């Protein structure tokens, strides 16, 4: 039997001509050291937008504003013979305030979208990467 789907939000955080990506900790349960778009699990009685604003503040100590929905995608991780289905809800957002602090990740970088393919992204984030790459051409 499959586990209950995990709903996760993620942000494409824009600042000037750059976007922010984060690197998972080396002890992360799923895909350690991979790059991702920051965000996290939606808690009970929390909207996707509330979750995203909370997670970005907790993980990176910055404030963002949400622009629009970018992509909704599904991915199933398999770990120790267990399926972990993820519903990833991705928003275009803008940096508002704060200096990025990698509190719950090992690194965070502002990158040019044209350089995104040089980073090793988590599997669930690949549809986001591909859509960004397609849009940047």
The first five atom37 places (N, CA, C, CB, O) and aatype in JSON, in Angstrom:
{
  "aatype": [20, 20, 20, 20, 20, 20, 20, 20, 20, 20, 20, 20, 20, 20, 20, 20, 20, 20, 20, 20, 20, 20, 20, 20, 20, 20, 20, 20, 20, 20, 20, 20, 20, 20, 20, 20, 20, 20, 20, 20, 20, 20, 20, 20, 20, 20, 20, 20, 20, 20, 20, 20, 20, 20, 20, 20, 20, 20, 20, 20, 20, 20, 20, 20, 20, 20, 20, 20, 20, 20, 20, 20, 20, 20, 20, 20, 20, 20, 20, 20, 20, 20, 20, 20, 20, 20, 20, 20, 20, 20, 20, 20, 20, 20, 20, 20, 20, 20, 20, 20, 20, 20, 20, 20, 20, 20, 20, 20, 20, 20, 20, 20, 20, 20, 20, 20, 20, 20, 20, 20, 20, 20, 20, 20, 20, 20, 20, 20, 20, 20, 20, 20, 20, 20, 20, 20, 20],
  "atom_mask": [
    [1, 1, 1, 1, 1],
    [1, 1, 1, 1, 1],
    [1, 1, 1, 1, 1],
    [1, 1, 1, 1, 1],
    [1, 1, 1, 1, 1],
    [1, 1, 1, 1, 1],
    [1, 1, 1, 1, 1],
    [1, 1, 1, 1, 1],
    [1, 1, 1, 1, 1],
    [1, 1, 1, 1, 1],
    [1, 1, 1, 1, 1],
    [1, 1, 1, 1, 1],
    [1, 1, 1, 1, 1],
    [1, 1, 1, 1, 1],
    [1, 1, 1, 1, 1],
    [1, 1, 1, 1, 1],
    [1, 1, 1, 1, 1],
    [1, 1, 1, 1, 1],
    [1, 1, 1, 1, 1],
    [1, 1, 1, 1, 1],
    [1, 1, 1, 1, 1],
    [1, 1, 1, 1, 1],
    [1, 1, 1, 1, 1],
    [1, 1, 1, 1, 1],
    [1, 1, 1, 1, 1],
    [1, 1, 1, 1, 1],
    [1, 1, 1, 1, 1],
    [1, 1, 1, 1, 1],
    [1, 1, 1, 1, 1],
    [1, 1, 1, 1, 1],
    [1, 1, 1, 1, 1],
    [1, 1, 1, 1, 1],
    [1, 1, 1, 1, 1],
    [1, 1, 1, 1, 1],
    [1, 1, 1, 1, 1],
    [1, 1, 1, 1, 1],
    [1, 1, 1, 1, 1],
    [1, 1, 1, 1, 1],
    [1, 1, 1, 1, 1],
    [1, 1, 1, 1, 1],
    [1, 1, 1, 1, 1],
    [1, 1, 1, 1, 1],
    [1, 1, 1, 1, 1],
    [1, 1, 1, 1, 1],
    [1, 1, 1, 1, 1],
    [1, 1, 1, 1, 1],
    [1, 1, 1, 1, 1],
    [1, 1, 1, 1, 1],
    [1, 1, 1, 1, 1],
    [1, 1, 1, 1, 1],
    [1, 1, 1, 1, 1],
    [1, 1, 1, 1, 1],
    [1, 1, 1, 1, 1],
    [1, 1, 1, 1, 1],
    [1, 1, 1, 1, 1],
    [1, 1, 1, 1, 1],
    [1, 1, 1, 1, 1],
    [1, 1, 1, 1, 1],
    [1, 1, 1, 1, 1],
    [1, 1, 1, 1, 1],
    [1, 1, 1, 1, 1],
    [1, 1, 1, 1, 1],
    [1, 1, 1, 1, 1],
    [1, 1, 1, 1, 1],
    [1, 1, 1, 1, 1],
    [1, 1, 1, 1, 1],
    [1, 1, 1, 1, 1],
    [1, 1, 1, 1, 1],
    [1, 1, 1, 1, 1],
    [1, 1, 1, 1, 1],
    [1, 1, 1, 1, 1],
    [1, 1, 1, 1, 1],
    [1, 1, 1, 1, 1],
    [1, 1, 1, 1, 1],
    [1, 1, 1, 1, 1],
    [1, 1, 1, 1, 1],
    [1, 1, 1, 1, 1],
    [1, 1, 1, 1, 1],
    [1, 1, 1, 1, 1],
    [1, 1, 1, 1, 1],
    [1, 1, 1, 1, 1],
    [1, 1, 1, 1, 1],
    [1, 1, 1, 1, 1],
    [1, 1, 1, 1, 1],
    [1, 1, 1, 1, 1],
    [1, 1, 1, 1, 1],
    [1, 1, 1, 1, 1],
    [1, 1, 1, 1, 1],
    [1, 1, 1, 1, 1],
    [1, 1, 1, 1, 1],
    [1, 1, 1, 1, 1],
    [1, 1, 1, 1, 1],
    [1, 1, 1, 1, 1],
    [1, 1, 1, 1, 1],
    [1, 1, 1, 1, 1],
    [1, 1, 1, 1, 1],
    [1, 1, 1, 1, 1],
    [1, 1, 1, 1, 1],
    [1, 1, 1, 1, 1],
    [1, 1, 1, 1, 1],
    [1, 1, 1, 1, 1],
    [1, 1, 1, 1, 1],
    [1, 1, 1, 1, 1],
    [1, 1, 1, 1, 1],
    [1, 1, 1, 1, 1],
    [1, 1, 1, 1, 1],
    [1, 1, 1, 1, 1],
    [1, 1, 1, 1, 1],
    [1, 1, 1, 1, 1],
    [1, 1, 1, 1, 1],
    [1, 1, 1, 1, 1],
    [1, 1, 1, 1, 1],
    [1, 1, 1, 1, 1],
    [1, 1, 1, 1, 1],
    [1, 1, 1, 1, 1],
    [1, 1, 1, 1, 1],
    [1, 1, 1, 1, 1],
    [1, 1, 1, 1, 1],
    [1, 1, 1, 1, 1],
    [1, 1, 1, 1, 1],
    [1, 1, 1, 1, 1],
    [1, 1, 1, 1, 1],
    [1, 1, 1, 1, 1],
    [1, 1, 1, 1, 1],
    [1, 1, 1, 1, 1],
    [1, 1, 1, 1, 1],
    [1, 1, 1, 1, 1],
    [1, 1, 1, 1, 1],
    [1, 1, 1, 1, 1],
    [1, 1, 1, 1, 1],
    [1, 1, 1, 1, 1],
    [1, 1, 1, 1, 1],
    [1, 1, 1, 1, 1],
    [1, 1, 1, 1, 1],
    [1, 1, 1, 1, 1],
    [1, 1, 1, 1, 1],
    [1, 1, 1, 1, 1]
  ],
  "atom_positions": [
    [[0.84, -1.2, 0.0], [0.0, 0.0, 0.0], [0.88, 1.25, 0.0], [-0.95, 0.0, 1.22], [1.87, 1.31, 0.72]],
    [[0.51, 2.23, -0.81], [1.26, 3.48, -0.86], [1.01, 4.31, 0.39], [0.89, 4.28, -2.12], [-0.05, 4.24, 1.01]],
    [[2.02, 5.09, 0.73], [1.87, 6.03, 1.84], [0.99, 7.18, 1.37], [3.25, 6.54, 2.34], [0.81, 7.4, 0.17]],
    [[0.45, 7.91, 2.31], [-0.33, 9.1, 1.99], [0.58, 10.09, 1.3], [-0.99, 9.72, 3.26], [1.74, 10.28, 1.7]],
    [[0.06, 10.73, 0.26], [0.85, 11.7, -0.49], [1.29, 12.87, 0.39], [0.05, 12.21, -1.69], [0.48, 13.42, 1.15]],
    [[2.54, 13.23, 0.29], [3.09, 14.38, 1.0], [2.94, 15.61, 0.11], [4.58, 14.15, 1.4], [3.41, 15.62, -1.02]],
    [[2.29, 16.64, 0.63], [2.17, 17.88, -0.13], [3.3, 18.8, 0.31], [0.76, 18.56, 0.09], [3.45, 19.12, 1.49]],
    [[4.09, 19.21, -0.67], [5.27, 20.03, -0.42], [5.2, 21.27, -1.31], [6.58, 19.23, -0.68], [4.84, 21.18, -2.49]],
    [[5.53, 22.41, -0.73], [5.6, 23.64, -1.52], [7.06, 23.97, -1.81], [4.9, 24.82, -0.79], [7.95, 23.58, -1.06]],
    [[7.28, 24.69, -2.89], [8.63, 25.14, -3.24], [8.53, 26.51, -3.89], [9.34, 24.13, -4.18], [7.53, 26.86, -4.51]],
    [[9.61, 27.28, -3.73], [9.64, 28.64, -4.25], [10.76, 28.84, -5.24], [9.77, 29.64, -3.12], [11.9, 28.44, -5.01]],
    [[10.41, 29.44, -6.35], [11.43, 29.99, -7.25], [11.52, 31.45, -6.81], [11.04, 29.83, -8.83], [10.69, 32.28, -7.17]],
    [[12.57, 31.74, -6.03], [12.72, 33.07, -5.44], [13.59, 33.92, -6.36], [13.34, 32.98, -4.0], [14.74, 33.59, -6.61]],
    [[13.01, 35.01, -6.84], [13.72, 35.89, -7.77], [14.24, 37.13, -7.05], [12.8, 36.29, -8.94], [13.57, 37.7, -6.19]],
    [[15.44, 37.53, -7.43], [16.02, 38.78, -6.94], [16.88, 39.32, -8.06], [16.86, 38.58, -5.61], [17.84, 38.68, -8.49]],
    [[16.53, 40.5, -8.54], [17.21, 41.07, -9.71], [17.12, 40.06, -10.86], [18.71, 41.44, -9.39], [16.01, 39.72, -11.27]],
    [[18.23, 39.59, -11.38], [18.2, 38.64, -12.49], [18.53, 37.21, -12.05], [19.17, 39.07, -13.58], [18.79, 36.35, -12.88]],
    [[18.54, 36.97, -10.74], [18.96, 35.67, -10.2], [17.78, 34.94, -9.55], [20.09, 35.85, -9.17], [16.75, 35.54, -9.23]],
    [[17.97, 33.62, -9.36], [17.03, 32.83, -8.58], [17.81, 32.12, -7.49], [16.25, 31.8, -9.48], [19.02, 31.89, -7.62]],
    [[17.12, 31.77, -6.4], [17.77, 31.15, -5.25], [17.54, 29.65, -5.25], [17.26, 31.77, -3.95], [16.41, 29.19, -5.4]],
    [[18.63, 28.89, -5.09], [18.52, 27.44, -4.94], [19.21, 27.06, -3.63], [19.16, 26.69, -6.16], [20.07, 27.78, -3.14]],
    [[18.81, 25.91, -3.08], [19.36, 25.46, -1.81], [19.87, 24.03, -1.96], [18.29, 25.54, -0.69], [19.33, 23.24, -2.74]],
    [[20.91, 23.71, -1.2], [21.47, 22.36, -1.24], [21.06, 21.61, 0.03], [23.02, 22.4, -1.38], [21.26, 22.09, 1.15]],
    [[20.48, 20.43, -0.17], [20.06, 19.61, 0.95], [21.25, 19.25, 1.83], [19.35, 18.34, 0.46], [22.38, 19.15, 1.36]],
    [[20.98, 19.04, 3.1], [22.02, 18.62, 4.03], [22.56, 17.25, 3.64], [21.49, 18.6, 5.47], [21.87, 16.47, 2.98]],
    [[23.79, 16.97, 4.04], [24.39, 15.68, 3.69], [23.79, 14.51, 4.47], [25.89, 15.73, 3.93], [24.07, 13.35, 4.16]],
    [[22.96, 14.79, 5.48], [22.28, 13.73, 6.21], [20.77, 13.7, 5.91], [22.51, 13.9, 7.71], [20.0, 13.09, 6.64]],
    [[20.37, 14.36, 4.82], [18.97, 14.38, 4.42], [18.49, 12.96, 4.11], [18.77, 15.3, 3.19], [19.22, 12.18, 3.51]],
    [[17.27, 12.64, 4.51], [16.72, 11.31, 4.3], [16.6, 10.98, 2.81], [15.35, 11.19, 4.96], [16.92, 9.87, 2.39]],
    [[16.14, 11.94, 2.03], [16.0, 11.76, 0.59], [17.02, 12.61, -0.15], [14.57, 12.1, 0.14], [17.08, 13.83, 0.05]],
    [[17.79, 11.99, -0.99], [18.72, 12.67, -1.89], [19.6, 13.72, -1.2], [17.95, 13.32, -3.0], [19.53, 14.9, -1.53]],
    [[20.43, 13.27, -0.25], [21.34, 14.22, 0.4], [22.26, 14.89, -0.62], [22.18, 13.51, 1.46], [22.63, 14.31, -1.64]],
    [[22.61, 16.12, -0.32], [23.52, 16.96, -1.12], [22.95, 17.44, -2.44], [24.77, 16.19, -1.39], [23.61, 18.2, -3.15]],
    [[21.76, 17.03, -2.8], [21.16, 17.49, -4.06], [20.65, 18.92, -3.88], [19.99, 16.56, -4.51], [20.35, 19.36, -2.78]],
    [[20.58, 19.63, -5.0], [20.04, 20.99, -5.0], [18.54, 20.94, -5.18], [20.69, 21.84, -6.12], [18.0, 19.99, -5.75]],
    [[17.87, 21.97, -4.69], [16.4, 22.03, -4.78], [15.94, 23.47, -4.71], [15.75, 21.2, -3.65], [16.71, 24.39, -4.43]],
    [[14.66, 23.64, -4.98], [14.03, 24.93, -4.76], [13.5, 24.9, -3.33], [12.88, 25.22, -5.82], [12.78, 23.96, -2.97]],
    [[13.83, 25.88, -2.52], [13.49, 25.82, -1.1], [11.99, 25.82, -0.85], [14.11, 26.96, -0.36], [11.21, 26.38, -1.63]],
    [[11.61, 25.19, 0.24], [10.22, 25.08, 0.64], [10.08, 23.98, 1.67], [9.31, 24.8, -0.57], [11.03, 23.67, 2.38]],
    [[8.9, 23.39, 1.76], [8.72, 22.32, 2.74], [7.3, 21.81, 2.8], [9.13, 22.8, 4.09], [6.43, 22.22, 2.03]],
    [[7.09, 20.89, 3.73], [5.8, 20.21, 3.87], [4.72, 21.14, 4.41], [5.95, 19.01, 4.79], [4.95, 21.96, 5.29]],
    [[3.54, 20.98, 3.84], [2.37, 21.73, 4.27], [1.85, 21.1, 5.56], [1.26, 21.75, 3.17], [1.63, 19.89, 5.63]],
    [[1.66, 21.93, 6.58], [1.12, 21.46, 7.85], [-0.4, 21.53, 7.83], [1.69, 22.29, 9.03], [-1.0, 22.21, 7.0]],
    [[-1.01, 20.81, 8.78], [-2.47, 20.78, 8.87], [-3.01, 22.2, 9.08], [-2.93, 19.85, 10.02], [-2.42, 22.99, 9.83]],
    [[-4.11, 22.51, 8.43], [-4.77, 23.81, 8.53], [-3.9, 24.97, 8.05], [-5.19, 24.07, 9.96], [-4.01, 26.08, 8.56]],
    [[-3.04, 24.71, 7.08], [-2.16, 25.74, 6.53], [-2.36, 25.78, 5.03], [-0.66, 25.45, 6.89], [-2.41, 24.74, 4.38]],
    [[-2.48, 26.97, 4.45], [-2.58, 27.08, 3.0], [-1.2, 26.85, 2.4], [-3.15, 28.46, 2.57], [-0.19, 26.93, 3.1]],
    [[-1.16, 26.57, 1.11], [0.13, 26.39, 0.44], [0.98, 27.66, 0.56], [-0.09, 26.04, -1.05], [2.18, 27.59, 0.8]],
    [[0.33, 28.8, 0.4], [1.06, 30.07, 0.46], [1.6, 30.33, 1.86], [0.15, 31.22, 0.03], [2.74, 30.77, 2.01]],
    [[0.79, 30.06, 2.89], [1.25, 30.23, 4.27], [2.43, 29.31, 4.56], [0.11, 29.95, 5.26], [3.4, 29.71, 5.21]],
    [[2.35, 28.09, 4.08], [3.43, 27.13, 4.25], [4.72, 27.65, 3.64], [3.06, 25.78, 3.63], [5.77, 27.62, 4.27]],
    [[4.63, 28.12, 2.42], [5.81, 28.57, 1.71], [6.49, 29.75, 2.41], [5.45, 28.95, 0.28], [7.71, 29.76, 2.57]],
    [[5.7, 30.71, 2.81], [6.26, 31.88, 3.51], [6.92, 31.44, 4.82], [5.15, 32.94, 3.79], [8.01, 31.91, 5.15]],
    [[6.26, 30.55, 5.57], [6.81, 30.05, 6.84], [8.11, 29.27, 6.61], [5.79, 29.16, 7.55], [9.11, 29.51, 7.28]],
    [[8.08, 28.34, 5.66], [9.25, 27.5, 5.41], [10.46, 28.32, 4.95], [8.92, 26.45, 4.36], [11.58, 28.06, 5.39]],
    [[10.24, 29.28, 4.07], [11.35, 30.1, 3.57], [11.96, 30.91, 4.72], [10.88, 31.03, 2.43], [13.17, 31.08, 4.79]],
    [[11.1, 31.41, 5.6], [11.62, 32.16, 6.75], [12.4, 31.23, 7.69], [10.46, 32.85, 7.51], [13.47, 31.59, 8.16]],
    [[11.86, 30.02, 7.97], [12.53, 29.07, 8.87], [13.85, 28.55, 8.29], [11.61, 27.9, 9.17], [14.84, 28.43, 9.01]],
    [[13.86, 28.26, 7.0], [15.03, 27.63, 6.38], [16.11, 28.62, 5.98], [14.6, 26.86, 5.17], [17.3, 28.29, 6.04]],
    [[15.71, 29.83, 5.58], [16.67, 30.77, 4.98], [16.68, 32.14, 5.63], [16.38, 30.92, 3.53], [17.53, 32.97, 5.3]],
    [[15.75, 32.4, 6.56], [15.66, 33.67, 7.28], [15.46, 34.87, 6.36], [16.9, 33.87, 8.09], [16.02, 35.94, 6.59]],
    [[14.65, 34.67, 5.31], [14.31, 35.79, 4.43], [12.8, 35.89, 4.28], [14.99, 35.63, 3.04], [12.07, 34.95, 4.59]],
    [[12.36, 37.03, 3.81], [10.95, 37.28, 3.54], [10.74, 37.28, 2.04], [10.48, 38.63, 4.17], [11.54, 37.82, 1.28]],
    [[9.64, 36.66, 1.61], [9.3, 36.62, 0.19], [7.87, 37.09, -0.02], [9.49, 35.21, -0.39], [7.08, 37.13, 0.92]],
    [[7.56, 37.44, -1.24], [6.17, 37.68, -1.64], [5.86, 36.7, -2.76], [5.93, 39.18, -2.09], [6.7, 36.43, -3.62]],
    [[4.65, 36.19, -2.74], [4.26, 35.19, -3.73], [3.63, 35.88, -4.93], [3.27, 34.15, -3.11], [2.73, 36.71, -4.78]],
    [[4.12, 35.54, -6.11], [3.63, 36.12, -7.35], [2.51, 35.24, -7.91], [4.78, 36.28, -8.38], [1.35, 35.65, -7.95]],
    [[2.86, 34.01, -8.35], [1.87, 33.15, -8.99], [2.29, 31.69, -8.93], [1.65, 33.58, -10.45], [3.45, 31.38, -8.67]],
    [[1.33, 30.82, -9.18], [1.6, 29.4, -9.26], [2.4, 29.12, -10.53], [0.28, 28.57, -9.25], [2.04, 29.6, -11.61]],
    [[3.49, 28.36, -10.41], [4.37, 28.07, -11.54], [4.13, 26.68, -12.09], [5.82, 28.23, -11.13], [4.07, 26.49, -13.31]],
    [[4.0, 25.69, -11.19], [3.9, 24.3, -11.63], [3.43, 23.43, -10.47], [5.25, 23.79, -12.17], [3.81, 23.65, -9.32]],
    [[2.61, 22.45, -10.78], [2.25, 21.4, -9.82], [2.69, 20.09, -10.45], [0.7, 21.4, -9.47], [2.3, 19.79, -11.58]],
    [[3.48, 19.32, -9.74], [4.02, 18.08, -10.29], [4.03, 17.0, -9.21], [5.44, 18.3, -10.85], [4.05, 17.29, -8.02]],
    [[4.02, 15.76, -9.66], [4.06, 14.63, -8.73], [5.32, 13.83, -8.96], [2.82, 13.72, -8.88], [5.82, 13.73, -10.08]],
    [[5.84, 13.27, -7.88], [7.01, 12.39, -7.96], [6.88, 11.34, -6.86], [8.36, 13.2, -7.82], [6.36, 11.61, -5.78]],
    [[7.36, 10.14, -7.15], [7.36, 9.09, -6.12], [8.8, 8.67, -5.87], [6.49, 7.86, -6.57], [9.47, 8.12, -6.74]],
    [[9.25, 8.94, -4.67], [10.56, 8.46, -4.23], [10.39, 7.04, -3.71], [11.19, 9.39, -3.15], [9.34, 6.7, -3.15]],
    [[11.41, 6.21, -3.88], [11.41, 4.89, -3.28], [12.64, 4.81, -2.39], [11.41, 3.75, -4.38], [13.78, 4.97, -2.84]],
    [[12.4, 4.56, -1.12], [13.49, 4.49, -0.15], [13.23, 3.3, 0.77], [13.6, 5.83, 0.68], [12.17, 3.19, 1.38]],
    [[14.21, 2.41, 0.85], [14.09, 1.23, 1.7], [12.79, 0.47, 1.4], [14.15, 1.63, 3.2], [12.05, 0.11, 2.32]],
    [[12.52, 0.24, 0.12], [11.34, -0.5, -0.37], [10.02, 0.17, 0.0], [11.36, -1.91, 0.19], [8.97, -0.49, 0.04]],
    [[10.06, 1.44, 0.27], [8.87, 2.19, 0.65], [8.65, 3.3, -0.36], [9.0, 2.77, 2.08], [9.58, 4.03, -0.72]],
    [[7.42, 3.44, -0.83], [7.08, 4.52, -1.76], [6.73, 5.78, -0.97], [5.91, 4.11, -2.68], [5.98, 5.74, 0.0]],
    [[7.3, 6.89, -1.43], [7.04, 8.17, -0.79], [6.55, 9.13, -1.88], [8.32, 8.73, -0.07], [7.35, 9.81, -2.53]],
    [[5.22, 9.19, -2.07], [4.68, 10.08, -3.1], [4.69, 11.54, -2.65], [3.25, 9.65, -3.46], [4.34, 11.87, -1.52]],
    [[5.11, 12.39, -3.57], [5.22, 13.83, -3.3], [4.36, 14.59, -4.31], [6.71, 14.31, -3.37], [4.45, 14.35, -5.52]],
    [[3.55, 15.49, -3.82], [2.87, 16.47, -4.67], [3.62, 17.78, -4.44], [1.3, 16.59, -4.34], [3.57, 18.33, -3.34]],
    [[4.29, 18.27, -5.45], [5.11, 19.48, -5.34], [4.37, 20.65, -5.97], [6.5, 19.28, -6.01], [4.05, 20.63, -7.16]],
    [[4.1, 21.66, -5.15], [3.38, 22.86, -5.59], [4.39, 24.01, -5.59], [2.14, 23.18, -4.65], [4.88, 24.44, -4.54]],
    [[4.7, 24.5, -6.8], [5.8, 25.45, -6.97], [5.26, 26.83, -7.35], [6.79, 24.94, -8.03], [4.43, 26.96, -8.25]],
    [[5.75, 27.84, -6.65], [5.32, 29.22, -6.9], [6.49, 30.08, -7.37], [4.7, 29.82, -5.64], [7.63, 29.88, -6.95]],
    [[6.19, 31.03, -8.24], [7.11, 32.12, -8.53], [6.98, 33.12, -7.39], [6.81, 32.79, -9.94], [5.88, 33.54, -7.05]],
    [[8.1, 33.49, -6.81], [8.09, 34.41, -5.68], [9.2, 35.45, -5.88], [8.27, 33.66, -4.34], [10.06, 35.3, -6.74]],
    [[9.15, 36.48, -5.08], [10.18, 37.51, -5.11], [10.75, 37.72, -3.72], [9.6, 38.82, -5.67], [10.02, 37.74, -2.73]],
    [[12.07, 37.89, -3.67], [12.75, 38.23, -2.42], [12.27, 39.61, -2.0], [14.31, 38.18, -2.58], [12.17, 40.52, -2.83]],
    [[11.97, 39.76, -0.71], [11.52, 41.05, -0.18], [12.55, 41.63, 0.79], [10.16, 40.89, 0.51], [12.89, 42.81, 0.7]],
    [[13.04, 40.8, 1.72], [13.93, 41.32, 2.75], [14.72, 40.19, 3.39], [13.12, 42.09, 3.82], [14.29, 39.04, 3.42]],
    [[15.89, 40.55, 3.9], [16.7, 39.61, 4.66], [17.93, 39.13, 3.91], [15.87, 38.43, 5.06], [17.98, 39.15, 2.68]],
    [[18.92, 38.71, 4.68], [20.15, 38.13, 4.14], [20.01, 36.61, 4.24], [21.43, 38.65, 4.91], [19.73, 36.08, 5.31]],
    [[20.22, 35.93, 3.13], [20.04, 34.48, 3.1], [20.99, 33.8, 4.09], [20.28, 33.94, 1.67], [22.21, 34.0, 4.05]],
    [[20.41, 32.99, 4.97], [21.16, 32.19, 5.94], [20.76, 30.73, 5.72], [20.88, 32.66, 7.42], [19.59, 30.39, 5.89]],
    [[21.7, 29.85, 5.37], [21.34, 28.43, 5.15], [21.13, 27.7, 6.48], [22.44, 27.72, 4.34], [21.98, 26.94, 6.92]],
    [[19.97, 27.94, 7.11], [19.67, 27.39, 8.44], [19.35, 25.9, 8.37], [18.49, 28.15, 9.06], [19.86, 25.12, 9.16]],
    [[18.51, 25.51, 7.43], [18.1, 24.1, 7.33], [18.55, 23.48, 6.01], [16.59, 23.99, 7.46], [17.91, 22.56, 5.5]],
    [[19.66, 23.98, 5.49], [20.28, 23.41, 4.29], [21.77, 23.67, 4.42], [19.68, 24.03, 2.96], [22.19, 24.49, 5.24]],
    [[22.58, 22.99, 3.62], [24.02, 23.21, 3.77], [24.56, 24.36, 2.93], [24.75, 21.96, 3.41], [25.66, 24.86, 3.2]],
    [[23.8, 24.78, 1.93], [24.25, 25.89, 1.1], [23.04, 26.49, 0.4], [25.32, 25.43, 0.07], [22.03, 25.81, 0.19]],
    [[23.14, 27.75, 0.04], [22.11, 28.43, -0.75], [22.82, 29.42, -1.64], [21.04, 29.14, 0.16], [23.74, 30.12, -1.21]],
    [[22.41, 29.47, -2.9], [23.1, 30.33, -3.87], [22.1, 31.04, -4.78], [24.08, 29.52, -4.72], [21.08, 30.49, -5.18]],
    [[22.44, 32.3, -5.08], [21.74, 33.04, -6.11], [22.42, 32.68, -7.43], [21.75, 34.6, -5.84], [23.62, 32.9, -7.57]],
    [[21.68, 32.15, -8.37], [22.27, 31.75, -9.64], [21.5, 32.35, -10.82], [22.31, 30.22, -9.76], [20.35, 32.76, -10.69]],
    [[22.16, 32.4, -11.96], [21.51, 32.78, -13.2], [20.78, 31.54, -13.72], [22.54, 33.32, -14.25], [21.34, 30.45, -13.71]],
    [[19.55, 31.69, -14.17], [18.77, 30.55, -14.64], [19.48, 29.8, -15.77], [17.39, 31.02, -15.11], [19.27, 28.6, -15.94]],
    [[20.31, 30.49, -16.53], [21.04, 29.84, -17.63], [22.1, 28.87, -17.11], [21.7, 30.9, -18.51], [22.58, 28.03, -17.87]],
    [[22.48, 28.98, -15.83], [23.48, 28.1, -15.24], [22.87, 26.91, -14.48], [24.37, 28.89, -14.3], [23.59, 26.11, -13.9]],
    [[21.55, 26.81, -14.49], [20.86, 25.85, -13.64], [21.22, 24.39, -13.94], [19.37, 26.03, -13.78], [21.21, 23.55, -13.04]],
    [[21.52, 24.08, -15.18], [21.84, 22.69, -15.54], [23.16, 22.21, -14.95], [21.89, 22.55, -17.05], [23.42, 21.0, -14.94]],
    [[23.98, 23.11, -14.45], [25.26, 22.69, -13.88], [25.12, 22.24, -12.42], [26.26, 23.84, -13.98], [26.11, 21.88, -11.78]],
    [[23.9, 22.27, -11.89], [23.64, 21.83, -10.52], [22.9, 20.49, -10.54], [22.83, 22.9, -9.73], [22.07, 20.25, -11.41]],
    [[23.21, 19.63, -9.57], [22.62, 18.3, -9.47], [21.36, 18.4, -8.61], [23.64, 17.28, -8.86], [21.42, 18.39, -7.38]],
    [[20.2, 18.5, -9.29], [18.93, 18.71, -8.59], [18.27, 17.41, -8.16], [17.99, 19.49, -9.48], [18.46, 16.36, -8.78]],
    [[17.48, 17.51, -7.09], [16.66, 16.4, -6.62], [15.68, 16.01, -7.74], [15.89, 16.78, -5.31], [15.24, 16.85, -8.52]],
    [[15.36, 14.72, -7.79], [14.49, 14.21, -8.86], [13.15, 14.94, -8.93], [14.24, 12.73, -8.67], [12.68, 15.26, -10.03]],
    [[12.53, 15.2, -7.79], [11.21, 15.85, -7.78], [11.26, 17.26, -8.37], [10.67, 15.9, -6.36], [10.25, 17.76, -8.85]],
    [[12.43, 17.89, -8.32], [12.58, 19.26, -8.82], [12.89, 19.33, -10.32], [13.67, 19.95, -8.05], [12.86, 20.42, -10.9]],
    [[13.2, 18.2, -10.94], [13.59, 18.23, -12.35], [12.53, 18.81, -13.3], [13.93, 16.83, -12.79], [12.91, 19.53, -14.22]],
    [[11.24, 18.54, -13.11], [10.25, 19.19, -13.99], [10.28, 20.72, -13.87], [8.84, 18.68, -13.66], [10.02, 21.43, -14.84]],
    [[10.6, 21.22, -12.69], [10.7, 22.67, -12.48], [11.91, 23.2, -13.23], [10.81, 23.01, -10.96], [11.82, 24.21, -13.93]],
    [[13.04, 22.51, -13.1], [14.27, 22.89, -13.81], [14.0, 22.94, -15.31], [15.42, 21.89, -13.5], [14.36, 23.9, -15.99]],
    [[13.37, 21.89, -15.83], [13.12, 21.82, -17.28], [12.21, 22.95, -17.75], [12.5, 20.45, -17.65], [12.44, 23.53, -18.81]],
    [[11.18, 23.28, -16.98], [10.29, 24.37, -17.36], [11.03, 25.71, -17.32], [9.06, 24.41, -16.45], [10.81, 26.56, -18.18]],
    [[11.88, 25.89, -16.33], [12.68, 27.12, -16.25], [13.63, 27.23, -17.44], [13.47, 27.17, -14.94], [13.76, 28.3, -18.03]],
    [[14.28, 26.13, -17.78], [15.21, 26.12, -18.91], [14.48, 26.43, -20.21], [15.93, 24.76, -19.0], [14.96, 27.22, -21.03]],
    [[13.32, 25.8, -20.4], [12.52, 26.05, -21.6], [12.11, 27.52, -21.7], [11.28, 25.15, -21.61], [12.11, 28.1, -22.78]],
    [[11.75, 28.1, -20.56], [11.31, 29.5, -20.55], [12.43, 30.49, -20.71], [10.59, 29.78, -19.28], [12.2, 31.64, -21.09]],
    [[13.67, 30.06, -20.43], [14.82, 30.97, -20.5], [15.41, 31.06, -21.9], [15.9, 30.52, -19.52], [16.31, 31.87, -22.15]],
    [[14.92, 30.24, -22.81], [15.51, 30.23, -24.16], [14.82, 31.2, -25.08], [15.43, 28.83, -24.75], [15.19, 31.31, -26.25]]
  ]
}
